[in-house]
Amino acid sequence: MTFTKAIFTTIGVYAINWLGVIFGFYSRFNWFDIPVHIMGGFAMGMLALAIYNQGIKDIEFKGRFEKHLAFWFVPLFVTGFVAIIAILWEVHEFILDNWFATAEQIIYRNFTQTSLADTMFDMLNGLLGALGSVIVFHRKR
């Protein structure tokens, strides 16, 4: 995985997110949030794989290092990376809802975080996207 592919995928997912905000897809379609979080987890998984691949390239004895690396390390690294990003994204949504809410959001109770269950489901969808990126892009050498 390269940084270029990961960054362009991330920009694409972020653009879809903003189109959803601008055109009101999140309030019109309850399900719209699910694929966006899965795609976000997938994009962040790609970024984690790019970071991992760059780190492996920088190690002088790459072959010996990878040979002794447990098969579960890469999925765990990607999942952990995406989990941190998912937590930060949900904190970002919390801040938007509680500190920068518009009058319309307050009147119509139209927040990005509707409940704890919604937040947990969003993070789960991000982790599913991360798993998808590992399945699609990680090849054991």
N, C-alpha and C positions, 0 to 999 in steps of 0.2 A: 504494500500500500504506500502511496506517495502522499506527501503533504498537499500537493496541488489538487489531487482528486478529493481528498478529505475536506479541504477548505472550500472548493467549489460546491461540493455536496452540502456542506454546512450553510453556505450562503443561499443555496436553493431552498433548503428547509426553512431558513429564517425568512426568506421572501414569501414562501407559502404561508407561514405564520402571520406575517404582516398583511398579506392579502385577505386572510381570514378575519383579522381584526378590522381592517378597513371596510370590507364588504359585509361584516356582521355574520360570517359563517358560524362562529362559535355560539352565538345566541340563537341562530336559526336552526342549526343542525347540531343536536346534542352529541352526535357521534364524531364530529369533525376533530375534536380534541385527541381522540384515540390514535388515528394514523399520524397526526403531527408529532405526538410524543414518541411513537414507534420510529418514525423517520428521524427525529432528533437523536434518539438513542443510537440508531444505525450510523448516523453521521458522526456522532461523538465516538462510537466504536471504531470507525474508520480512522479518526484522528488518533485514537489510542494506539491502533496498529501501526500508524505512520511513526509515532513516537517510539514505539517498541522497535520497529525495523531500523530506525535511525540509530537507536542506542546499540543494537546488535552490530551494525556496521562500524560503529566507533570502537568496539572492543577488538583489541589486537588479535586475540586467539578465538575468533568467532566460532569456528568449527568445534573446538573443544568445549566452549561455553554452551552452545546449543545442544550438544550431545548429552550433557549432564543436566540440562534443564528439564524439569518435570513437565509432563504433557499438560498438566492443569494450570501451569503458570500463566500462559498467554490469556486463556479465558478469564482467569482470576484478575489479571492486570487490567484487561479491557473492562470487565464488569465493575471493578473498583473505581476506575477512572470515570466511567459513565455514571456510577452512583454518586460520586462527588459532584459532577456537573448537574445531575438531576436535582440533588439537594439544593445547589446554588440557584438553579432555575426556579424551583418552588419558593425559595426565599425571595427571589426577585419578584415573583407573582404576589407573594404576601405583602411586600413593600408597596407594590403598585396599588393593591387593593386597600391597604390600610393608611397609607400616607399620601397617595396621589389620586384617590378616587374622585371622579367627577360627580357633580350633583346628579346627573342622570343615572350613574351607577348606583348611587346611594338610594335614590327614589325607587328605582326599579329592581334593586338588589341584584344587579347584573355584574357579579364579580368573577374574576378568573378562578378563584378558589372557593368553590361552593361548600365544601365540607372536607373533613379529614379523610374520609373514604375516597373522595375525588383526588385529593393530593397523593394518597398512597397508590391509587390506580394509575395516575399519571407517571409516578416513579416506576411502577411495575412495567408499564408500557415502554418506558425508556430502556429498562433493563432487557426487555424482550428484543428491542431493536439492537442493543449491544450484542446479544447472543446471535442475532441474525448476521451482524457484521463479522463475527468470529467464524460462523459457519461458511459464509460466502467468501471471505477474503483470507483467512488464515490457513496456510498450508504447512503442515509439519514436514520439515525437510529431512 
